Amino acid sequence: MSSQVLNKFQKFIENLKLAGGEVLEEIPNNWYVTNAHFGVAENGAVWVSEYTDKLFLSENVVVKMPKKIVATMHEAMDLIDTPGVFISGPSKTADVESFLVFGAHGPKRFGIFFE
């Protein structure tokens, strides 16, 4: 990998982890599995065009994707040619007292498996 590609990849992993996601070495049993087209380094998000109810209702989601990372959301917008969603980690929400809840409107755990 060139240094520029490696830097984008490292930034993607860093931001994925900041968002609560994880990189998986293997796909765990009983996790919902879907595919992503690419990742975005600046925020650790992935573009998924198959967005079914299972993607949002499963407690654990793993996304298989190639090591295709773009630097910014502006670059990502140029690659989108199908309806879909960006995902950047497990769902989180907090109430007025700052009580944080994971998985309120999406998965509690979110992982990436590189193909």
N, C-alpha and C positions, 0 to 999 in steps of 0.2 A: 504494500500500500504506500502511496506517496504520503509525504508529511501533511499535505493539505487534507487529503482524504482521512488520514489517521486522526487529525485534529477534529474534524467534523464528527467522526465516529466516537471519539472520546467525549466530546461535548454532548452528543446525543445521549450516551450512557449516563453521564453526570446529571443531566437534566431529567432523564427518565427516573433515576433514583430519587432526585429531589421531589418529583411528583408522586413518589410512593411506589413506582413500578420497580420491577426487578428483571435481571437477565437470567434466563434459565438454561441450564446445560442439557436438560431433557424435559419432555412434556409430561407433567404429572398426570396420573390417572384421575378421572372424574372432573377435570377442568374442561370448560368449554373452549374449543379451539377454532380460530378463524385465521384469515390471512390478511396481511397488510401489504400495500404496494411499496411504501417507502416510509422513512422516518425524517423528522425535522430536528436538526441539532439545537436550534435556539430554545426549544421548549420541551424536547423529549417526546413529542407527540408522534403518532403514526396515523397514516391514512388508511381507513378500512372502508371498502365499498359494500361489503356484505354486512348490513346492520339489521339483524333480526332481533326479536324479543329476547332470545337466549343470550345475546351479547350484553344486554342491559339488565337481565334478570338473574343471570348466573352469579354465584358468589365468587367464583374463581375463573378468570379468563386468561388464556395464553394466546398471543398473536404470533404466528409464524411469518417471518418476513426475510427478504434478501437483505444483504448488507448495503442497501441503497439509501444513502443519507444526503439530504440537501441542507444547506446552511440555514436558510430563513424561510419563514412562512410565505414571503413574496415569491421565492423560487418554487415552493410547494404548489402555489396556486397555478403556476404554469404547467404542472404535471397532471392536474386533476382533469379527467375526461369522463368520469362517471359520478353519479350521486354517491355520497358517502359521508363519513364523519371522521373527525380527528379525535383520537383517544390519547390521553397522556397520564394514565395512572388510575388507581382506584378512586371511586367517587368519594367525596368528602363534603360534609356540610356541618355548620355550627349554628347553634341558636344564639339568642341575644346574650346569654351568659357565657358564651364561648365554649360550650360543651361540644366537642368535636365527635362526629359520628362517621364511621367508614361504611360504605356500602348502602347508603340510604337510597340512592337512585342509580345504582350501577354496581359493578363488582367490588368486593372487599379486597381482593388480591388481583393484581394485574402483572403479567409477565410477558417478556419478549423471548422468542426462540428464533435464533438466526439460522436460516437454511444455507 
